[in-house]
Amino acid sequence: MRSAEYIKRLIENAKIRLNPEVKKTALKQLLNELEKAKINSAKPRPVTGRMIMNSRTIKLAVAAIIIIAILVGINQFGTSITGGGVAFGNVIGYIQKHSYTFDLEGLTMKPIHAMVWELGRIRIDYPPAIEVGDYSSITDFNTGQTLLLFHQDKTAVMKKEPVFKSITEEPISLCTRPIAELWNVLDGAEEYLGEKEIDGKRVSGFRITKEDQNYSYEITLWADYKKGFPYMVETKAKSLDSSPITITTTMKNFNLDAELDEKLFSLELPPGYMIAYQENLEDIEVETRLTPEAEQIVQILSLTSEGSKDEAVEALLKIDWSKPIEFSKEPYIFCISEKQYKALNAEDQKRLLEQNLKDMTAFRNLSQIVLDKGKAAVTAKQYDDAEKYFTAGLQLGKLLGENYDTMVVEHLVGLAVERKVLNEMIQLYTITNNSEKLHEAQNQLNDAEAEVDKIRQESKEMNGE
Amino acid sequence: MEDKVLIWRLNRGSKEALCRIYEKYRDDLVRIATGLVNDVSTAEDIVQDVFLTLVRSADKHEIRKNLRGYLTSCVVNKIRNSGRTKSAQDSVSLDNVEPAASKGKTPEEYIRCDEEFQLLYKAVARLPYEQKEAVILHVQGKLKFREIARLQNVSIKTALSRYNYGLTKLRSMLNGEVEK
């Protein structure tokens, strides 16, 4: 009997065989149309060539640059008013308009490798951390959104608001903040430091200071004195709490020739990853609705929890298992999957587990009571009654054993109940010499055992065994 | 965010952006359209029309919602406007239906899957159009019920009911087929 979930999966997995030649021809047609559309409407290019012109930050920055340029007569592409050397505008142009990579030193033993995408994102791949493994962050300078990817267990956290907490909680912000500040800085906000030599290289220096509610930053940018290529950026971040600490980081080895894959900067979940630790239990959507038979089962579990065992068993024997049995969101044991559980925030995970424990205790108790009554009926040679108890127990087990939507531990409990009951049924049908039902029970037992083995194997593979 | 970048670039005539959008969404849209009109060629034509409209009017309007949802809505509206919602229930072109590749399937299981998908599409074709739309858009199109309700111009509850009824009907049709 195919469940609704099975049908859904079938629909999801159905693919259509498409002719690649048709696709190619269709794309050609579209590209021709695009060419025609370009000729018909030549569009004036935006001043900065920057994406997302509806971003308020960018609009303000552009307006500010224009105003400052008019007021102080600074040519954005010319020399600075300090005279001689490269203009800050040129230097900041490399920071803000190019893709590049650099190394970040000062936070870990080995330098951290970072990549900046010209349209305003930075990706940092961090060395492995204890219990976390290796992870990466992708931050968008325009919105402050950050996607954290934990590669070991393929989970992700999306931070929509730029949140900068204390240094110990948000090391990521320390890595991204200096470049974020430079990426958003306006020409004219800097202090010129003059020229000097670093490791035999002649450089011009500029300093920007910034402060937010948690830190003060001093960012010193050294660039090639003629061309303006960034050479080194030193940042001193000082916390503004009662016991201030200062952390110094250095960005070096800027490479403006790096060819970077845009996909590395995507803020969408990579395939196989799931959002973790952020959802609320209330927001989980379940597509099925409680059917009358399922409502009966919920009440039977309540009766079991309250200790009304006989009433619970009597009600269980009256369930019509041929009718649809579908639950709404509660009890969680029937509807919340492993994936949904992992996506929950810590508090809701705890709440769900506590409720599941109560429901699973009732479920196990009920299964055991039904099984014991069946065994007692066999001993008393009341084989029809025994079969009724065992059938009810088996169907109860299948509610979880054949339910792929539930968490693994609950799925396994369901399978365990099925196996126990089927073993008793095999004995019963051996006694009553019912070869057809015996064969059927044996087949079902084999299926249940195969399913358990499969889950164990998958678990081993996930743990790298 | 990537979609916003792509649209921004498409608005400015980027061929690469168009190719990327096409590659990203075209096959899924054809799959959804096939589920609704029961014919792959018709589905391909509809999706092509949607992309042509996108290209021709890219600089005229801003796509505010997510691109996937927007393109899916365009496909649905095009199908409705073309009067293809009442296509013959048995005109399913099933030769193009194939199961997704699956690791670890035995040859027998693969053949069983193929038949199952054939049965599935026949069953889907027999659903009332609104239920079929709700099921396909939610399961394949990944649209939320709120979005489906808006497309169908009904309440969220009605959209959810259509989906549930559709799924229940599919289940009973497919289980009935299996027991034969």
Contacts between the chains, C-beta under 8 A, distances in Angstrom:
chain1	res1	chain2	res2	distance
A	1	B	175	5.8
A	2	B	171	6.1
A	2	B	174	5.7
A	2	B	175	5.6
A	2	B	178	7.2
A	3	B	171	7.5
A	4	B	167	5.2
A	4	B	168	7.3
A	4	B	171	5.8
A	7	B	120	7.8
A	7	B	167	6.1
A	7	B	170	5.2
A	7	B	171	5.2
A	7	B	174	6.5
A	8	B	139	5.5
A	8	B	167	7.0
A	10	B	116	6.5
A	10	B	117	7.0
A	10	B	120	5.3
A	11	B	35	7.8
A	11	B	120	6.7
A	11	B	124	7.5
A	11	B	135	6.8
A	11	B	136	7.4
A	11	B	139	4.5
A	11	B	140	6.3
A	11	B	170	8.0
A	12	B	139	5.5
A	12	B	140	6.6
A	13	B	99	6.6
A	13	B	100	4.3
A	13	B	102	7.8
A	14	B	31	7.6
A	14	B	97	6.4
A	14	B	99	7.1
A	14	B	100	7.3
A	14	B	117	5.1
A	14	B	120	6.2
A	14	B	121	7.1
A	15	B	31	7.0
A	15	B	97	7.8
A	15	B	98	5.6
A	15	B	99	6.9
A	15	B	100	5.0
A	16	B	27	7.6
A	16	B	30	6.2
A	16	B	31	5.1
A	16	B	34	5.4
A	16	B	40	6.0
A	16	B	43	7.9
A	16	B	96	5.3
A	16	B	97	6.5
A	16	B	98	7.5
A	17	B	95	7.9
A	17	B	96	4.5
A	17	B	97	7.4
A	17	B	98	4.9
A	18	B	27	6.3
A	18	B	30	6.3
A	18	B	40	7.4
A	18	B	44	7.5
A	18	B	96	7.4
A	22	B	44	6.3
A	23	B	26	6.9
A	26	B	26	7.9
A	26	B	44	7.2
A	26	B	48	5.1
A	26	B	51	7.7
A	27	B	19	6.8
A	27	B	22	5.6
A	29	B	48	7.3
A	29	B	52	7.5
A	30	B	18	6.1
A	30	B	22	6.6
A	30	B	48	7.9
A	30	B	51	5.4
A	30	B	52	6.6
A	30	B	55	5.5
A	31	B	15	5.7
A	31	B	18	6.6
A	31	B	19	7.7
A	33	B	52	6.0
A	33	B	55	4.7
A	33	B	56	6.2
A	34	B	10	7.9
A	34	B	13	6.4
A	34	B	15	6.3
A	34	B	18	5.6
A	34	B	55	5.1
A	37	B	13	7.3
A	37	B	55	6.1
A	37	B	56	5.9
A	37	B	58	7.1
A	37	B	59	7.3
A	38	B	13	4.2
A	41	B	59	6.0
A	43	B	11	7.7
A	43	B	12	6.5
A	43	B	13	7.7
A	43	B	59	6.1
A	45	B	12	7.6
A	51	B	4	7.8
A	51	B	5	5.7
A	51	B	8	5.0
A	51	B	9	7.8
A	52	B	4	6.3
A	52	B	5	7.6
A	52	B	8	6.3
A	53	B	8	8.0
A	54	B	62	7.7
A	119	B	5	6.2
A	140	B	1	6.3
A	143	B	1	7.7
A	145	B	1	7.4
A	262	B	2	7.6
A	266	B	1	7.6
A	266	B	2	5.0
A	267	B	1	4.7
A	267	B	2	7.1
A	268	B	1	7.7
A	268	B	2	6.1
A	285	B	145	8.0
A	287	B	138	7.9
A	287	B	160	7.7
A	287	B	163	7.1
A	287	B	164	7.3
A	288	B	164	7.5
A	289	B	164	6.5
A	324	B	168	7.2
